C-alpha cells in the first residue's frame, strides 16, 4: 500500500501542483485548504506525513502541528512557507519538523524530505 501524504495549503494552485508531483512519485495524496479542514478530516489517521503551510487563513500550520503532536503514531511534518524568517525557522525546528522548505522549493528537496519523514514512522 502506498503511503498517504497530506498537503495543507490555502492556495488551490499549490495543492494541485503538489498533488500531481506527489502522485507522480507514487504517493497517495490528500489535500486540504485549511487547518480546520485537516483537523476535522476522517482521513487524518491514514496520513503518513504532512506537508504543511505555515501561514493559513485561521489557524496556522504551527497550530495544526501542535494539535496533532499527541497522535499515535505521531505524524511527521514538513513545513513550507513563502514568508521565511529566522523566527519561523526556529519555531519549526523546535516543533520537531522533518524539514522546512521555502517556497518556491525544489521538487527533489520535497520528495527527499517526505522519504526522510516516512523513515521516521
N, CA, C and O atoms as CSV, one atom per row, in Angstrom:
chain,resi,resn,atom,element,x,y,z
A,1,UNK,N,N,0.835,-1.186,0.000
A,1,UNK,CA,C,0.000,0.000,0.000
A,1,UNK,C,C,0.883,1.255,0.000
A,1,UNK,O,O,1.855,1.336,0.751
A,2,UNK,N,N,0.539,2.217,-0.838
A,2,UNK,CA,C,1.319,3.451,-0.946
A,2,UNK,C,C,1.072,4.347,0.267
A,2,UNK,O,O,-0.055,4.439,0.753
A,3,UNK,N,N,2.129,5.010,0.759
A,3,UNK,CA,C,1.932,5.949,1.863
A,3,UNK,C,C,1.105,7.139,1.402
A,3,UNK,O,O,1.187,7.560,0.248
A,4,UNK,N,N,0.309,7.676,2.319
A,4,UNK,CA,C,-0.513,8.838,2.016
A,4,UNK,C,C,0.139,10.083,2.594
A,4,UNK,O,O,0.441,10.147,3.786
A,5,UNK,N,N,0.353,11.071,1.734
A,5,UNK,CA,C,0.907,12.353,2.137
A,5,UNK,C,C,-0.237,13.358,2.161
A,5,UNK,O,O,-0.969,13.498,1.182
A,6,UNK,N,N,-0.385,14.052,3.276
A,6,UNK,CA,C,-1.366,15.124,3.378
A,6,UNK,C,C,-0.711,16.444,3.024
A,6,UNK,O,O,0.389,16.742,3.489
A,7,UNK,N,N,-1.381,17.231,2.203
A,7,UNK,CA,C,-0.893,18.559,1.819
A,7,UNK,C,C,-1.904,19.570,2.327
A,7,UNK,O,O,-3.085,19.508,1.984
A,8,UNK,N,N,-1.433,20.509,3.154
A,8,UNK,CA,C,-2.312,21.548,3.699
A,8,UNK,C,C,-1.783,22.895,3.229
A,8,UNK,O,O,-0.727,23.352,3.666
A,9,UNK,N,N,-2.539,23.523,2.329
A,9,UNK,CA,C,-2.163,24.833,1.798
A,9,UNK,C,C,-3.442,25.536,1.360
A,9,UNK,O,O,-4.306,24.917,0.740
A,10,UNK,N,N,-3.569,26.812,1.675
A,10,UNK,CA,C,-4.784,27.542,1.301
A,10,UNK,C,C,-4.760,28.036,-0.142
A,10,UNK,O,O,-5.724,28.649,-0.600
A,11,UNK,N,N,-3.679,27.777,-0.858
A,11,UNK,CA,C,-3.569,28.137,-2.272
A,11,UNK,C,C,-3.907,26.894,-3.111
A,11,UNK,O,O,-3.163,25.914,-3.111
A,12,UNK,N,N,-5.026,26.950,-3.816
A,12,UNK,CA,C,-5.500,25.799,-4.586
A,12,UNK,C,C,-4.491,25.400,-5.663
A,12,UNK,O,O,-4.335,24.213,-5.946
A,13,UNK,N,N,-3.808,26.365,-6.265
A,13,UNK,CA,C,-2.828,26.021,-7.302
A,13,UNK,C,C,-1.652,25.245,-6.707
A,13,UNK,O,O,-1.114,24.353,-7.364
A,14,UNK,N,N,-1.248,25.562,-5.494
A,14,UNK,CA,C,-0.179,24.797,-4.826
A,14,UNK,C,C,-0.684,23.389,-4.520
A,14,UNK,O,O,0.042,22.413,-4.712
A,15,UNK,N,N,-1.911,23.281,-4.049
A,15,UNK,CA,C,-2.491,21.957,-3.778
A,15,UNK,C,C,-2.450,21.091,-5.037
A,15,UNK,O,O,-2.015,19.940,-4.998
A,16,UNK,N,N,-2.904,21.652,-6.137
A,16,UNK,CA,C,-2.936,20.892,-7.403
A,16,UNK,C,C,-1.540,20.486,-7.848
A,16,UNK,O,O,-1.312,19.338,-8.229
A,17,UNK,N,N,-0.604,21.435,-7.797
A,17,UNK,CA,C,0.765,21.146,-8.243
A,17,UNK,C,C,1.405,20.066,-7.375
A,17,UNK,O,O,2.062,19.162,-7.891
A,18,UNK,N,N,1.218,20.157,-6.071
A,18,UNK,CA,C,1.811,19.156,-5.183
A,18,UNK,C,C,1.119,17.809,-5.325
A,18,UNK,O,O,1.768,16.767,-5.227
A,19,UNK,N,N,-0.183,17.816,-5.553
A,19,UNK,CA,C,-0.898,16.547,-5.785
A,19,UNK,C,C,-0.315,15.834,-7.004
A,19,UNK,O,O,-0.039,14.636,-6.952
A,20,UNK,N,N,-0.128,16.575,-8.108
A,20,UNK,CA,C,0.448,15.980,-9.332
A,20,UNK,C,C,1.865,15.472,-9.082
A,20,UNK,O,O,2.203,14.349,-9.457
A,21,UNK,N,N,2.684,16.297,-8.453
A,21,UNK,CA,C,4.065,15.911,-8.181
A,21,UNK,C,C,4.126,14.651,-7.319
A,21,UNK,O,O,4.850,13.711,-7.646
A,22,UNK,N,N,3.389,14.627,-6.246
A,22,UNK,CA,C,3.474,13.504,-5.308
A,22,UNK,C,C,2.870,12.234,-5.882
A,22,UNK,O,O,3.366,11.139,-5.618
A,23,UNK,N,N,1.819,12.365,-6.655
A,23,UNK,CA,C,1.273,11.173,-7.318
A,23,UNK,C,C,2.272,10.613,-8.326
A,23,UNK,O,O,2.391,9.396,-8.473
A,24,UNK,N,N,2.989,11.498,-9.020
A,24,UNK,CA,C,3.990,11.023,-9.985
A,24,UNK,C,C,5.154,10.332,-9.274
A,24,UNK,O,O,5.869,9.533,-9.879
A,25,UNK,N,N,5.343,10.642,-7.978
A,25,UNK,CA,C,6.383,9.994,-7.175
A,25,UNK,C,C,5.825,8.775,-6.437
A,25,UNK,O,O,6.469,8.237,-5.537
A,26,UNK,N,N,4.620,8.346,-6.829
A,26,UNK,CA,C,3.978,7.137,-6.318
A,26,UNK,C,C,3.480,7.228,-4.879
A,26,UNK,O,O,3.472,6.233,-4.153
A,27,UNK,N,N,3.065,8.425,-4.473
A,27,UNK,CA,C,2.406,8.600,-3.182
A,27,UNK,C,C,0.913,8.761,-3.396
A,27,UNK,O,O,0.477,9.270,-4.429
A,28,UNK,N,N,0.144,8.333,-2.438
A,28,UNK,CA,C,-1.267,8.673,-2.382
A,28,UNK,C,C,-1.323,10.055,-1.725
A,28,UNK,O,O,-0.522,10.341,-0.835
A,29,UNK,N,N,-2.253,10.914,-2.146
A,29,UNK,CA,C,-2.271,12.295,-1.665
A,29,UNK,C,C,-3.679,12.699,-1.234
A,29,UNK,O,O,-4.658,12.417,-1.925
A,30,UNK,N,N,-3.763,13.362,-0.082
A,30,UNK,CA,C,-4.984,14.022,0.385
A,30,UNK,C,C,-4.652,15.496,0.517
A,30,UNK,O,O,-3.657,15.844,1.152
A,31,UNK,N,N,-5.465,16.378,-0.072
A,31,UNK,CA,C,-5.209,17.812,0.032
A,31,UNK,C,C,-6.286,18.471,0.885
A,31,UNK,O,O,-7.440,18.046,0.917
A,32,UNK,N,N,-5.859,19.530,1.577
A,32,UNK,CA,C,-6.738,20.277,2.469
A,32,UNK,C,C,-6.453,21.759,2.286
A,32,UNK,O,O,-5.299,22.157,2.124
A,33,UNK,N,N,-7.500,22.579,2.311
A,33,UNK,CA,C,-7.355,24.006,2.097
A,33,UNK,C,C,-7.215,24.833,3.356
A,33,UNK,O,O,-6.995,26.042,3.282
A,34,UNK,N,N,-7.339,24.195,4.521
A,34,UNK,CA,C,-7.240,24.946,5.775
A,34,UNK,C,C,-6.834,24.022,6.913
A,34,UNK,O,O,-6.908,22.797,6.807
A,35,UNK,N,N,-6.407,24.638,7.988
A,35,UNK,CA,C,-6.074,23.886,9.199
A,35,UNK,C,C,-7.311,23.173,9.731
A,35,UNK,O,O,-7.258,22.004,10.112
A,36,UNK,N,N,-8.402,23.889,9.748
A,36,UNK,CA,C,-9.643,23.323,10.268
A,36,UNK,C,C,-10.085,22.107,9.464
A,36,UNK,O,O,-10.590,21.131,10.020
A,37,UNK,N,N,-9.890,22.176,8.155
A,37,UNK,CA,C,-10.283,21.065,7.286
A,37,UNK,C,C,-9.479,19.800,7.590
A,37,UNK,O,O,-10.051,18.713,7.673
A,38,UNK,N,N,-8.178,19.928,7.755
A,38,UNK,CA,C,-7.374,18.738,8.041
A,38,UNK,C,C,-7.662,18.213,9.441
A,38,UNK,O,O,-7.720,17.000,9.647
A,39,UNK,N,N,-7.844,19.111,10.406
A,39,UNK,CA,C,-8.080,18.667,11.779
A,39,UNK,C,C,-9.413,17.946,11.946
A,39,UNK,O,O,-9.553,17.091,12.821
A,40,UNK,N,N,-10.387,18.285,11.116
A,40,UNK,CA,C,-11.701,17.638,11.228
A,40,UNK,C,C,-11.869,16.462,10.262
A,40,UNK,O,O,-12.929,15.838,10.223
A,41,UNK,N,N,-10.843,16.166,9.495
A,41,UNK,CA,C,-10.942,15.122,8.474
A,41,UNK,C,C,-10.948,13.719,9.073
A,41,UNK,O,O,-10.202,13.419,10.005
A,42,UNK,N,N,-11.792,12.883,8.525
A,42,UNK,CA,C,-11.810,11.467,8.906
A,42,UNK,C,C,-10.571,10.757,8.367
A,42,UNK,O,O,-10.248,9.656,8.813
A,43,UNK,N,N,-9.872,11.375,7.410
A,43,UNK,CA,C,-8.696,10.766,6.784
A,43,UNK,C,C,-7.410,10.999,7.571
A,43,UNK,O,O,-6.366,10.456,7.208
A,44,UNK,N,N,-7.459,11.785,8.629
A,44,UNK,CA,C,-6.235,12.148,9.339
A,44,UNK,C,C,-5.473,10.918,9.827
A,44,UNK,O,O,-4.243,10.940,9.855
A,45,UNK,N,N,-6.156,9.866,10.205
A,45,UNK,CA,C,-5.495,8.659,10.715
A,45,UNK,C,C,-4.805,7.851,9.614
A,45,UNK,O,O,-4.007,6.963,9.911
A,46,UNK,N,N,-5.104,8.150,8.353
A,46,UNK,CA,C,-4.476,7.419,7.251
A,46,UNK,C,C,-3.262,8.149,6.680
A,46,UNK,O,O,-2.569,7.626,5.807
A,47,UNK,N,N,-3.010,9.356,7.175
A,47,UNK,CA,C,-1.921,10.177,6.643
A,47,UNK,C,C,-0.607,9.773,7.294
A,47,UNK,O,O,-0.495,9.710,8.519
A,48,UNK,N,N,0.386,9.500,6.452
A,48,UNK,CA,C,1.704,9.074,6.919
A,48,UNK,C,C,2.652,10.244,7.147
A,48,UNK,O,O,3.624,10.122,7.893
A,49,UNK,N,N,2.373,11.381,6.507
A,49,UNK,CA,C,3.252,12.551,6.560
A,49,UNK,C,C,2.428,13.764,6.138
A,49,UNK,O,O,1.552,13.651,5.280
A,50,UNK,N,N,2.706,14.929,6.739
A,50,UNK,CA,C,2.018,16.162,6.363
A,50,UNK,C,C,2.998,17.164,5.770
A,50,UNK,O,O,4.057,17.426,6.341
A,51,UNK,N,N,2.637,17.720,4.620
A,51,UNK,CA,C,3.326,18.871,4.050
A,51,UNK,C,C,2.421,20.043,4.400
A,51,UNK,O,O,1.311,20.162,3.880
A,52,UNK,N,N,2.904,20.905,5.283
A,52,UNK,CA,C,2.031,21.844,5.979
A,52,UNK,C,C,2.510,23.278,5.806
A,52,UNK,O,O,3.597,23.640,6.256
A,53,UNK,N,N,1.682,24.094,5.146
A,53,UNK,CA,C,1.999,25.512,5.006
A,53,UNK,C,C,1.882,26.167,6.382
A,53,UNK,O,O,0.976,25.839,7.148
A,54,UNK,N,N,2.775,27.074,6.693
A,54,UNK,CA,C,2.749,27.734,7.997
A,54,UNK,C,C,1.657,28.789,8.051
A,54,UNK,O,O,0.929,28.878,9.040
A,55,UNK,N,N,1.536,29.586,7.003
A,55,UNK,CA,C,0.592,30.701,7.010
A,55,UNK,C,C,-0.689,30.320,6.281
A,55,UNK,O,O,-0.755,30.337,5.052
A,56,UNK,N,N,-1.703,29.975,7.069
A,56,UNK,CA,C,-3.015,29.617,6.541
A,56,UNK,C,C,-4.018,30.633,7.080
A,56,UNK,O,O,-3.749,31.281,8.092
A,57,UNK,N,N,-5.157,30.783,6.432
A,57,UNK,CA,C,-6.201,31.612,6.998
A,57,UNK,C,C,-6.730,30.916,8.254
A,57,UNK,O,O,-6.884,29.695,8.247
A,58,UNK,N,N,-7.006,31.635,9.303
A,58,UNK,CA,C,-7.469,30.997,10.542
A,58,UNK,C,C,-6.294,30.428,11.311
A,58,UNK,O,O,-5.294,31.113,11.531
A,59,UNK,N,N,-6.415,29.177,11.719
A,59,UNK,CA,C,-5.329,28.517,12.439
A,59,UNK,C,C,-4.103,28.403,11.543
A,59,UNK,O,O,-4.229,28.300,10.323
A,60,UNK,N,N,-2.925,28.422,12.144
A,60,UNK,CA,C,-1.676,28.322,11.382
A,60,UNK,C,C,-1.225,26.870,11.268
A,60,UNK,O,O,-1.776,25.978,11.913
A,61,UNK,N,N,-0.224,26.656,10.443
A,61,UNK,CA,C,0.382,25.336,10.351
A,61,UNK,C,C,0.980,24.899,11.680
A,61,UNK,O,O,0.959,23.714,12.014
A,62,UNK,N,N,1.518,25.860,12.446
A,62,UNK,CA,C,2.035,25.530,13.770
A,62,UNK,C,C,0.917,25.044,14.691
A,62,UNK,O,O,1.117,24.130,15.491
A,63,UNK,N,N,-0.263,25.663,14.574
A,63,UNK,CA,C,-1.417,25.226,15.373
A,63,UNK,C,C,-1.787,23.784,15.038
A,63,UNK,O,O,-2.073,22.986,15.931
A,64,UNK,N,N,-1.780,23.457,13.751
A,64,UNK,CA,C,-2.100,22.090,13.314
A,64,UNK,C,C,-1.092,21.112,13.909
A,64,UNK,O,O,-1.474,20.095,14.487
A,65,UNK,N,N,0.190,21.422,13.767
A,65,UNK,CA,C,1.227,20.534,14.272
A,65,UNK,C,C,1.071,20.323,15.776
A,65,UNK,O,O,1.203,19.196,16.254
A,66,UNK,N,N,0.793,21.378,16.523
A,66,UNK,CA,C,0.630,21.262,17.971
A,66,UNK,C,C,-0.567,20.383,18.327
A,66,UNK,O,O,-0.494,19.581,19.258
A,67,UNK,N,N,-1.648,20.526,17.603
A,67,UNK,CA,C,-2.850,19.731,17.890
A,67,UNK,C,C,-2.680,18.262,17.519
A,67,UNK,O,O,-3.324,17.389,18.102
A,68,UNK,N,N,-1.806,17.993,16.544
A,68,UNK,CA,C,-1.576,16.609,16.128
A,68,UNK,C,C,-0.375,15.969,16.831
A,68,UNK,O,O,-0.078,14.797,16.599
A,69,UNK,N,N,0.309,16.719,17.678
A,69,UNK,CA,C,1.533,16.225,18.315
A,69,UNK,C,C,1.289,14.983,19.164
A,69,UNK,O,O,2.190,14.160,19.328
A,70,UNK,N,N,0.101,14.842,19.696
A,70,UNK,CA,C,-0.183,13.700,20.574
A,70,UNK,C,C,-0.776,12.499,19.844
A,70,UNK,O,O,-1.123,11.508,20.487
A,71,UNK,N,N,-0.901,12.560,18.525
A,71,UNK,CA,C,-1.437,11.410,17.799
A,71,UNK,C,C,-0.456,10.258,17.883
A,71,UNK,O,O,0.755,10.464,17.965
A,72,UNK,N,N,-0.968,9.080,17.863
A,72,UNK,CA,C,-0.130,7.877,17.929
A,72,UNK,C,C,-0.436,6.990,16.754
A,72,UNK,O,O,-1.580,6.562,16.599
A,73,UNK,N,N,0.533,6.697,15.924
A,73,UNK,CA,C,1.885,7.252,15.961
A,73,UNK,C,C,1.874,8.714,15.536
A,73,UNK,O,O,0.967,9.138,14.820
A,74,UNK,N,N,2.864,9.491,15.964
A,74,UNK,CA,C,2.905,10.899,15.565
A,74,UNK,C,C,3.045,11.038,14.046
A,74,UNK,O,O,3.685,10.212,13.394
A,75,UNK,N,N,2.448,12.077,13.503
A,75,UNK,CA,C,2.522,12.333,12.067
A,75,UNK,C,C,3.690,13.275,11.809
A,75,UNK,O,O,3.675,14.411,12.283
A,76,UNK,N,N,4.707,12.828,11.066
A,76,UNK,CA,C,5.833,13.719,10.766
A,76,UNK,C,C,5.392,14.879,9.872
A,76,UNK,O,O,4.543,14.719,8.995
A,77,UNK,N,N,5.988,16.050,10.116
A,77,UNK,CA,C,5.590,17.276,9.427
A,77,UNK,C,C,6.765,17.889,8.684
A,77,UNK,O,O,7.888,17.949,9.185
A,78,UNK,N,N,6.466,18.344,7.464
A,78,UNK,CA,C,7.385,19.159,6.668
A,78,UNK,C,C,6.698,20.509,6.519
A,78,UNK,O,O,5.643,20.598,5.890
A,79,UNK,N,N,7.278,21.552,7.084
A,79,UNK,CA,C,6.696,22.880,6.960
A,79,UNK,C,C,7.152,23.521,5.662
A,79,UNK,O,O,8.306,23.383,5.255
A,80,UNK,N,N,6.216,24.233,5.008
A,80,UNK,CA,C,6.531,25.015,3.820
A,80,UNK,C,C,6.030,26.434,4.057
A,80,UNK,O,O,5.038,26.644,4.755
A,81,UNK,N,N,6.722,27.401,3.472
A,81,UNK,CA,C,6.302,28.786,3.660
A,81,UNK,C,C,6.868,29.690,2.571
A,81,UNK,O,O,7.946,29.441,2.031
A,82,UNK,N,N,6.129,30.729,2.266
A,82,UNK,CA,C,6.608,31.779,1.372
A,82,UNK,C,C,7.106,32.965,2.198
A,82,UNK,O,O,7.670,33.914,1.651
A,83,UNK,N,N,6.896,32.909,3.515
A,83,UNK,CA,C,7.248,34.011,4.419
A,83,UNK,C,C,8.324,33.545,5.390
A,83,UNK,O,O,8.065,33.358,6.579
A,84,UNK,N,N,9.519,33.364,4.876
A,84,UNK,CA,C,10.632,32.832,5.656
A,84,UNK,C,C,11.212,33.887,6.585
A,84,UNK,O,O,11.548,34.991,6.157
A,85,UNK,N,N,11.324,33.537,7.850
A,85,UNK,CA,C,12.024,34.376,8.824
A,85,UNK,C,C,12.823,33.464,9.746
A,85,UNK,O,O,12.558,32.266,9.839
A,86,UNK,N,N,13.791,34.041,10.415
A,86,UNK,CA,C,14.577,33.267,11.380
A,86,UNK,C,C,13.663,32.730,12.484
A,86,UNK,O,O,13.865,31.617,12.970
A,87,UNK,N,N,12.677,33.506,12.872
A,87,UNK,CA,C,11.749,33.085,13.930
A,87,UNK,C,C,10.938,31.857,13.501
A,87,UNK,O,O,10.791,30.916,14.281
A,88,UNK,N,N,10.411,31.856,12.269
A,88,UNK,CA,C,9.628,30.696,11.827
A,88,UNK,C,C,10.521,29.474,11.641
A,88,UNK,O,O,10.102,28.356,11.940
A,89,UNK,N,N,11.740,29.667,11.155
A,89,UNK,CA,C,12.662,28.526,11.039
A,89,UNK,C,C,12.942,27.911,12.407
A,89,UNK,O,O,12.927,26.689,12.558
A,90,UNK,N,N,13.196,28.759,13.399
A,90,UNK,CA,C,13.482,28.267,14.750
A,90,UNK,C,C,12.252,27.584,15.354
A,90,UNK,O,O,12.368,26.540,15.996
A,91,UNK,N,N,11.097,28.168,15.147
A,91,UNK,CA,C,9.877,27.555,15.685
A,91,UNK,C,C,9.622,26.196,15.044
A,91,UNK,O,O,9.221,25.257,15.731
A,92,UNK,N,N,9.847,26.080,13.751
A,92,UNK,CA,C,9.686,24.794,13.057
A,92,UNK,C,C,10.670,23.768,13.594
A,92,UNK,O,O,10.309,22.609,13.798
A,93,UNK,N,N,11.905,24.182,13.822
A,93,UNK,CA,C,12.916,23.274,14.364
A,93,UNK,C,C,12.499,22.789,15.753
A,93,UNK,O,O,12.574,21.595,16.043
A,94,UNK,N,N,12.059,23.711,16.610
A,94,UNK,CA,C,11.632,23.336,17.961
A,94,UNK,C,C,10.400,22.436,17.946
A,94,UNK,O,O,10.209,21.624,18.851
A,95,UNK,N,N,9.563,22.581,16.915
A,95,UNK,CA,C,8.357,21.758,16.804
A,95,UNK,C,C,8.675,20.339,16.333
A,95,UNK,O,O,7.799,19.474,16.311
A,96,UNK,N,N,9.931,20.107,15.960
A,96,UNK,CA,C,10.319,18.766,15.534
A,96,UNK,C,C,10.061,18.489,14.065
A,96,UNK,O,O,9.921,17.333,13.667
A,97,UNK,N,N,9.997,19.541,13.250
A,97,UNK,CA,C,9.755,19.361,11.814
A,97,UNK,C,C,10.852,18.513,11.180
A,97,UNK,O,O,12.029,18.645,11.514
A,98,UNK,N,N,10.449,17.651,10.270
A,98,UNK,CA,C,11.408,16.866,9.493
A,98,UNK,C,C,12.222,17.801,8.612
A,98,UNK,O,O,13.428,17.622,8.441
A,99,UNK,N,N,11.542,18.804,8.052
A,99,UNK,CA,C,12.214,19.766,7.188
A,99,UNK,C,C,11.403,21.051,7.154
A,99,UNK,O,O,10.250,21.095,7.582
A,100,UNK,N,N,12.035,22.092,6.636
A,100,UNK,CA,C,11.446,23.420,6.500
A,100,UNK,C,C,11.870,23.908,5.120
A,100,UNK,O,O,13.055,24.118,4.862
A,101,UNK,N,N,10.890,24.087,4.239
A,101,UNK,CA,C,11.197,24.465,2.858
A,101,UNK,C,C,10.570,25.812,2.523
A,101,UNK,O,O,9.397,26.061,2.800
A,102,UNK,N,N,11.386,26.673,1.919
A,102,UNK,CA,C,10.898,27.978,1.477
A,102,UNK,C,C,10.346,27.865,0.065
A,102,UNK,O,O,10.971,27.270,-0.814
A,103,UNK,N,N,9.161,28.445,-0.144
A,103,UNK,CA,C,8.562,28.483,-1.476
A,103,UNK,C,C,9.274,29.546,-2.301
A,103,UNK,O,O,9.600,30.604,-1.762
A,104,UNK,N,N,9.521,29.318,-3.555
A,104,UNK,CA,C,9.348,28.040,-4.251
A,104,UNK,C,C,10.493,27.108,-3.878
A,104,UNK,O,O,11.639,27.542,-3.763
A,105,UNK,N,N,10.191,25.859,-3.693
A,105,UNK,CA,C,11.209,24.888,-3.307
A,105,UNK,C,C,11.428,23.899,-4.441
A,105,UNK,O,O,10.588,23.733,-5.326
A,106,UNK,N,N,12.563,23.260,-4.385
A,106,UNK,CA,C,12.938,22.263,-5.376
A,106,UNK,C,C,12.093,21.001,-5.156
A,106,UNK,O,O,11.941,20.545,-4.023
A,107,UNK,N,N,11.554,20.448,-6.221
A,107,UNK,CA,C,10.729,19.239,-6.128
A,107,UNK,C,C,11.485,18.088,-5.476
A,107,UNK,O,O,10.923,17.354,-4.663
A,108,UNK,N,N,12.757,17.929,-5.829
A,108,UNK,CA,C,13.554,16.847,-5.257
A,108,UNK,C,C,13.783,17.038,-3.767
A,108,UNK,O,O,13.869,16.061,-3.022
A,109,UNK,N,N,13.882,18.289,-3.324
A,109,UNK,CA,C,14.037,18.560,-1.891
A,109,UNK,C,C,12.789,18.106,-1.141
A,109,UNK,O,O,12.885,17.538,-0.053
A,110,UNK,N,N,11.621,18.356,-1.723
A,110,UNK,CA,C,10.376,17.926,-1.083
A,110,UNK,C,C,10.269,16.405,-1.059
A,110,UNK,O,O,9.934,15.826,-0.025
A,111,UNK,N,N,10.545,15.767,-2.162
A,111,UNK,CA,C,10.471,14.299,-2.219
A,111,UNK,C,C,11.448,13.684,-1.213
A,111,UNK,O,O,11.103,12.727,-0.519
A,112,UNK,N,N,12.657,14.227,-1.135
A,112,UNK,CA,C,13.642,13.753,-0.163
A,112,UNK,C,C,13.163,13.930,1.266
A,112,UNK,O,O,13.339,13.039,2.097
A,113,UNK,N,N,12.561,15.074,1.555
A,113,UNK,CA,C,12.036,15.327,2.903
A,113,UNK,C,C,10.921,14.344,3.246
A,113,UNK,O,O,10.835,13.871,4.378
A,114,UNK,N,N,10.069,14.038,2.271
A,114,UNK,CA,C,8.983,13.084,2.514
A,114,UNK,C,C,9.564,11.707,2.800
A,114,UNK,O,O,9.090,11.019,3.704
A,115,UNK,N,N,10.569,11.294,2.058
A,115,UNK,CA,C,11.192,9.990,2.314
A,115,UNK,C,C,11.812,9.948,3.718
A,115,UNK,O,O,11.718,8.934,4.410
A,116,UNK,N,N,12.443,11.050,4.133
A,116,UNK,CA,C,13.002,11.109,5.492
A,116,UNK,C,C,11.882,11.039,6.537
A,116,UNK,O,O,12.026,10.384,7.569
A,117,UNK,N,N,10.778,11.714,6.261
A,117,UNK,CA,C,9.641,11.690,7.200
A,117,UNK,C,C,9.075,10.292,7.319
A,117,UNK,O,O,8.771,9.834,8.420
A,118,UNK,N,N,8.932,9.615,6.202
A,118,UNK,CA,C,8.360,8.256,6.221
A,118,UNK,C,C,9.307,7.271,6.901
A,118,UNK,O,O,8.854,6.278,7.472
A,119,UNK,N,N,10.597,7.525,6.850
A,119,UNK,CA,C,11.559,6.647,7.531
A,119,UNK,C,C,11.420,6.752,9.050
A,119,UNK,O,O,11.863,5.862,9.775
A,120,UNK,N,N,10.813,7.825,9.530
A,120,UNK,CA,C,10.604,8.018,10.969
A,120,UNK,C,C,9.431,7.211,11.502
A,120,UNK,O,O,9.340,6.960,12.703
A,121,UNK,N,N,8.534,6.804,10.610
A,121,UNK,CA,C,7.322,6.116,11.084
A,121,UNK,C,C,7.525,4.630,11.206
A,121,UNK,O,O,6.604,3.910,11.591
